[in-house]
Amino acid sequence: MKYWWVNQNQTLKYEITGGYMWSPKTKANGGRNKFYDYMSEVEVGDVVFSFADTKISFIGIATGKAYSSSKPSEFDDNESWSNDGWLVPVEFYELENPIRPKSYIQTIRAYLPDKYSPLQDNGNGNQGVYLTEVPIELAEALSSLLANQVQGILEQHTDERFAHLEVSNTDTAAVNEIRQRKDIEETEKLRLVKSRNGQGLFKDRLKEIEPGCRITGLTDIKYLIASHIKPWTKSNDFEKLDGNNGLLLSPHADKLFDNGYISFEDDGSMITSPRLNIDTLRLWSINKDKNVGGFNNKQQQYLQYHRDNILKRK
């Protein structure tokens, strides 16, 4: 595993939400740029320190290798970048306790590389850097300053991958179909694929609507699954990314909902399938008589689909 540092002052909101890093392949004059060349060296599983506004506020895990991609449409206002570029898929996780490297420059200065350093000796960011490799000694120093957050993110990322492995294999054909489409940009393809596993833009939009699991009351996002109400494979492009087409659920509740053993009325009353072993609810401490709260009008439309097509009525 390698460690990387990406400067995202101009692109943070797009790359974090979209789940990618993007750079041109060359400078505006056609010359090579080492910080762009580094994109092709990122491997799956590499760790990325995201730096913006003088802070490291996100940690990314590369989920794919770089591939050719035209400049994302959201970057169109930057005319200094050529259209031909590299795109690296990355899953970004927000840090609960960000750090400002300049505040710790006395600690980390000795670990800064002589060449291609992400920081100046005074702790300010090197503005000419987009992506650069972080030496292991510097990575360890930064990880130490971030306490156990980096390790926790690595563990969370691994858990999420295993949790969705079976579902992802089932939907391989649908994912491949999206990747082969010619009518949408690469960044949009990435958003659609990532939404299958409840990540990226879909999850961000869902969090704005649902504060936590309605069934268990859990609000810590690390332990919740962003589940589609109308299944991802049955949803169109808009529905795949619509936050109203989702619920934040604890893993055991998600399993019941996703497999049609429970659903909800518009007013929040729980519906249980006659095929559900009632002992399951008791052992999992789920109260079938609990009203989880009413749903908005858009959520109700998706729930109607779930009741009609997913809930096991008999």
N, C-alpha and C positions, 0 to 999 in steps of 0.2 A: 504494500500500500504506500502511495506517495501522498504528500501534502501540498496543497496549492493555496495561493492568496489571490483573490480577485478583487479589483477595485470597481465598485459598482455605483459610484456617485451619480452618474448620468442615467443608469439603466436599472437601478435597484428594484423599483416597483414592478417593472415588466419581467425581469428575469426571475425574481423570487416567486411571484405569482404564477408565471408561465412554466417554471421548473426547467430553466435552461441557462446556459451561458452562450453568448454569441459574440463573435468578433469578425472583422474583415480578414481576408487571407493575406492582404498586403497593405502597405501604406497607400495614401492617396496618389503618390507618384509612381506606384508600382513596385517600390522597393520592399525588401523583406523586413519584418518586424519580429524579433525574438519572442515578444510577448503574445503575438498572434500564433507564431509557430508552436508555442507550448500547448495550444489547444489540441493539437493532434497527438500529444503525448499523454493525455489524461486517460486513465484506465478505469474500468468499472470498479467501484468500491473505494476510489480515492477520496480523500477528505479535502474540502474546500473551506477556507476561512474567508467569509464575505466581509469586506471592509467598505463602509460608506459613512459619510458625515462624521469622520474621525473615530468611528467605533467598529468593533466586530460585533455585529448583532445577530448574525445567522451563521450556521454551519451547514454546508452542503455535502451530500454524498453523490458521487457520479453514478448514474444508472445506465450509462451507455457511452460508447466511444464517439469521438467527433465525426461528423459527416457534413458534406457540403450543403449549404442552405443559403438562400438569398436573404438579404437584410429583412428582419421582421418589420411589418408595416408600422408598428408602433415607434420604430426608430427613423421613420421617413423624414423627420424634421432635422436630422443630422446629415447634412449633405457632404460632410468631410469623409464619411465612410463609404467605401465602394460597396456595390450590391452583392458581390460574390464573397461568401464568408464560411466560417465554421460554426456549427452548433453542437454543443455538448449537453445532453440531458442530465439534469442535476435535481435531486430532491433536497430542497432547503428546509431547515428546521430553525425556528426562532429561538434564540437564547433567552432564558428567563432572567439571566444576569449578564448583560453585555459588558464588554470592557473597552476602555479607551487606551490603546497601546502607548500613546505618548505619556500617559500617567505612569507607565512602568518601564520607560525607556532605559533607565539605569539598570534594570534587571535583564532586559532582552537585547541591549545594544551589542553585547559580546557575541550574540548568536546570529546577528545580521550578516548575510553573505556579502563578500566584497563586490560581487557583480550581480546585477539584476535584483537588487534588494527591494522589497516592497515598502520599506521605510527609510527615511533619511536619518542621519545620526541624531538629529534633534527630536525625532519621534513623529515628525510630520510624514504623511504619505507621499510616495513618489508618484507625481501626477502622470508621468509618462508610462507607468506600468498599468497594463490591464490584467494579465494573468502571469504569475511567476511561481516557480517551484519554491517551496518552503523547506529548508534543510531540517533534518530530523531533530536536531538540537533546538532549533527555534520552535518547531511544532510542539515539542515536549514542554518548552517554557510557556508557550501560549496556552496549551492544554492545562498546565498547572495553574495558571492565573485564572482560568475558567473553571477551576475546581473539577468536579466530576461531570460537567455538562457534556463534553465531547464524547466521553465513553458512554454516557447515558443515551445520547443521540444515536451512536453506533448500534447500541443494543435495541433501541426502539425501531430503528430502520430495519434491522434483521428480523425482529418480531413481525413487523408489518409485511415484509416480503413473504415470510412463511405463512402468515395468516391468510394471504390472498393467493397462494400458489395454486391451490386446487381450482379456484374460480378462474384465475388467469388462464390456466391450461384449457378450461372449458371454452373460453372465449377467444382462443388463438385465431380462429378464422376471421372473426369480426375485427380483431386488432390488425391483422394483416391487411384486411380490406381497407381500413382507414389509412394505413401506411402507403398503400398503393394508389390512393386517390390523387388526382391531378387538379381538382377544382378548389383546393384549399392550401394555404401555406403550411410549411413544416411546423411552425410554432403552433398553429391551430391543431394540426394532427397530434402534436405532443400533448396539448391540453386535453383533447378528447381521449387519448389513450390513458393518460394519468388519471382521468376521472373514473375509469373503470375500477381502480383500486381506492377510490375515495380520496384522492390527493389533488394537489394543485389548485387551480382556480375554482373547481367545484367545491372543494372543502372550505376554501376561504369564503365563498359566497354562502355556504351552508352555515358557517359559524356566525354570520351576521344575523341569521334568522333563528337558529336553535342554540341556546346557551349551554345545553348539556343533554344527558340522557333523560328523557321524560319518564322512563320506567324506573330506573334506579336512583335518579337524582345526581349521579356522578357528573362533575363538570370539568375534571382534569382531561384536557384534550388528548394527552398522551395515551390514555387508556380507552379512548372512544373510537368507534368505527363510523366513518361517514358513509352511510348506506343509502343507495338509491331506492326510492319508493317504487317508481316504475322502473323495472330492471334496465340496466345499461344497454343490454343487447336489443331491447325493444324500444329504446328512446332514440329520437332524432338528435341532430347535432345540438340544437338549442336545449332540449330536455336533458342531455347528458351533462351540461354545465350549469343548469338552472338550480340554484340553491333551494328553491321551493320543492324540488324533486328529491328531497333527502331528509334523513333523520340522523342525528348523532346518537348512537346506541352503544351500550356496553356490549362486549363480545357475545355473551350468552343470549342477550336480548336480540342482538342482530341476527344470530343464527335462527331464532324462532321466527322473526319477522321476515327474513330473507327467504326462508323455506315455506312460508305460508301457514305457519302454525298459530300465528297471532296477527291481528290487524287492528285498525281503529275506526270508530265512527268519527264523523266530522267534529262532534262535540268533545272528543277525547276519550270516550268509553272504549275499553278494550274488548275486542272480539277474539274468542278462542276457537280453534278448529276442533271438531269432534274427534279428530285423529290425534290430538295432543294428549299425551299421558299427563293427567292433572298433577301427578306426583312431581313432575318436572318443575312446574311452577312453584310448588311448595319447597322443594329442595334448593331451588335457585332463588328463593325469597322474592318471588314475583307475585304481587297481589292482583289477581284477575279482575277484582272489583274496583280497582283504583282508576279514577279519572285522571288522565295525564294532561288535561288542558286542551282547549279548543284549537283548531288549526285555521290558518288563514285561507282565503278563497282559492288561491292558487294551489296550496297544499291539498286542499279538499279534492281538487280535480285529479291529482295523482293518486290520492288514497282511494278514490272511486275505482281507478284502474286496478289497484292492488286488491281491493275487495272482490272485484269481478273476475280477476284473472290469476291472482297468486294465492289468495286465501283458500285453503283446503276446506271446502264447505261440507264435504261428505267423504 
